[in-house]
Amino acid sequence: MIRKALVIVAALAFSAAMVGTAGAAGVGVNGATASKDKLTTTAHPGTTRFIAPAPPPRKLKPIFDNIGFLYPKGLYFCCYGDTISGPTSPLAQTIWTATAFTPEKDSTVKLIEVAVGHVSGNNHIVLNIAKDDGGVPGNVVASAVATGLGEFGDCCVLAQANVRANLTGGTQYWVYLSTDDQSANTWMAWPFNSTDQSDTQDVAQYDGTSWTNFGPSRPELSFALYGKIHND
């Protein structure tokens, strides 16, 4: 009973924090609502449940991973996340979202997994790995397109893609989600992670003109990178 009460209190505290950071509600469509500043998206829990994807091949090692694989029905927070949108989406604004990470050792990424849910428009998103450029994403070192994603609010499905990127240990990089010509009308949301929340990473967002780094003050986003770790 005590544990259940603590879980409920934690969930309410998380919801209150999201309301505080998002501000008053803005645009809403298909059960999802953007905050007044459009940077975060929320939704009511959906009715569809997806089977968690198979784990990556054993030969691939985790380079970074904050997805809750120990809890297949709760890989991430289903209904709170940062916005990704194209210029002709219902939000009428380009918004791309990025999160920083630092590999411990030299490594080669071969698989990327990102928790991202579809709200409206073309079900099409671009997954990117980029170098750091003064605290925001810089040159892209690998990218891939993901399509056919689950609806935001349902849980739990991951965008997966094969990529190849050589990373230097101890160096900061970024994973970010973006739109392209085929997803100009797309609105998606990148759910917050539900594990290792004390290991804060910087979050940045692009408004169609420039990136803004919000530091570690925003909730972490759920993703994983797998591949070969050199000299391991």
N, C-alpha and C positions, 0 to 999 in steps of 0.2 A: 504493500500500500504506500509506504513512504517513497519507495523508488518510483512508483507510478506518479505520485504527486510531484516529485522533483522533475520528472520528464515533462509533465504538463506545464510546470512553472517555467522550465527552460524554453519550451516551445512558445509560450506566451511572451517571454522576454525577447526571443528572437523576432517574433512578429512585430512587437513594439519597436524594436530597433530598426526593422525594415521600414516601418511607417515613418519613423523619425528621419531616416536617411533619404527616403524617397520623396517626402513632402506630400502634398495633397494629390489625389488621383488626377490623372490626365486622360489621355485617349484610351478607349477600351474597345476590344473587338474579340469575338470568338471566345469569350470567357476570360480573356487576359486584359490586364490594365497596365498602362505605363504610368510612371510617376509624373508629376507636373514638369520636371526637368527632362523627362523621357529616358533617363539613363538606366532606370531599373524597371523590371516587369514582374508582375505578380499574377497568379491565377489560382482559382479554386482547384483542389485535387480532382483529377479526372476519374473517369470510370474504367478506363482501359489499363490493363497491367501487361507489361511486356516481360518476357523471359530475359533474364540477364544474358548478355553475350558470353560466348565461350572465352575462357582466359586465353591470353596470348600463348603462342607456342613456347614450350619450355626453353628452347634455345635463345629466346629473347629475354633479356634481363630488364627489370624496371630501372629506368634512368631517373624518372620522377613519377610519383603516383600518389594522389590523394583521393582516389575513388574508393568508396566503401564496399569493397568486394566481399568483406566478411558478412555483409548484410544485403543479400541480393535484391530484397524488396525495398531497399533504401540506399541505393548507391550514392545518392546526393539529395539535397532538398528539392522536392518535386516542383515547388510552386513559387520560389523566389529566385530571381537571377538578374543578371545585367543584360541590357538590351543590345541586339544587333539588328540594324535596319538599313534599308536602301532609301534613296531619295524620293521614290514614288510609293513607298509603303504608306499605311495609314498614319504613320508618325511624320511623314513628309520631311524626313531628315536622315542623312547618312550618319549612322552611329556604329562604330566598330569597337570591340572590347578586347583588351589584352591583359595578360597576367604574366609577371616575371617569374623566372625560375633560374636556379644555378646548379648545374650538374656537379657532383663531387669529383668525378674523374673524367678524363678524356673518353669520349664515347661516340658511337654512331647510332643515331635514331633511325629505326626502320618501320616503326608503327606508332601512330598517334591515335589516341582515343579522347574524345571530348564529350562531355554532357551538354547537349544543346537540344532545345525543343522548338518546334515550329508553331508559330502563332497564325500567320496569314501570308498570302502571296506564294510565289514559287518556292517549293520545298528544296532549296539549293543554297549551300553555304560553302565558303572557302576557309580551309584550315591552314594556318601559316605558322612557321617557326622563323623567327627573325633575330638578328643581332641587336644588341643594345646600342642606342645612339643618344647618349647623354640623359639616360633615364626614361626613354620611351623607345618603342620599336623602331628599328632601322632597316637595313637591307635584309630582305627575305632570303633565307638559305634553303627553304623547302616549303612547298605548298601542295595542296590536293583539294579536290572538290568532294563534298559529301551531299547526298540527296536522300529522299525518302525517309526523313527523320520522323520520330514520334511527335505527338502534339504536346506542347508545353503544359504541364499540369499532370500529365500521365507519368508513370514511372515503371521501369527505368530502362532507358535505351541510350546507347552511346553512338556518336558518329565515329567511324573508324576509317583509317586510310593508311595505305603503305606510302612511306616517304623515305628519303635518305638525306640525312644531315649530319655532318661531322662537327661535334661540339668539343670545346676545350674546357677541361675541368676547372672549377673555381671562377668561371666567367659567367656573367649574367646574360641570359637570353630571354626572349619573349615568345609565348604562344598567343596568337590572336585570331579572331574570327572576323571575316570581312565579307562584303557583298561584291558582286561583279555585274557585268551587263545582263546576265541571265537572272540575277536576283535583285534587280533595282526595286522591285515592289515587295520584297521579302521583309518580314518582321519575325525575328526569332529571339530566344532568350537563353542565356548561358547560366544554368543553375549554380547556386553556391554549394560548396563542398560540405560534407558532414563529418570529415575526419581531420585530425591534426590541425585544428584551427589555431593553435598557438604558434604554428610555423608560418607566420604571416609573410605574404608576398605582395609586392606592389601591384596595383591595378591601374591601368590607363585606358582612356577612351578617346576615340577620334571623331570629330564632328563634321568631317567633310573637308576641313581645312588644315587642322593641326591636332596633335595629340596633347592630352592633359594627363599628367601623372597624379593620381589621387593618393599615392603612397600606400601604406598597409592599413589605412583606416577603413577601407571598404572590405566586405567579406571576400574570402578567397573563392576562387572558381574551380570547378571540378574537372580535372583532366589527368591524363597519364601519357608518358612516353616510354617506349620499349625499344631495345636494340642490343648492341654489343658494347660492353664496357671494357675498354682497353686496359691491359695489365691488371686484370682483376683475378 
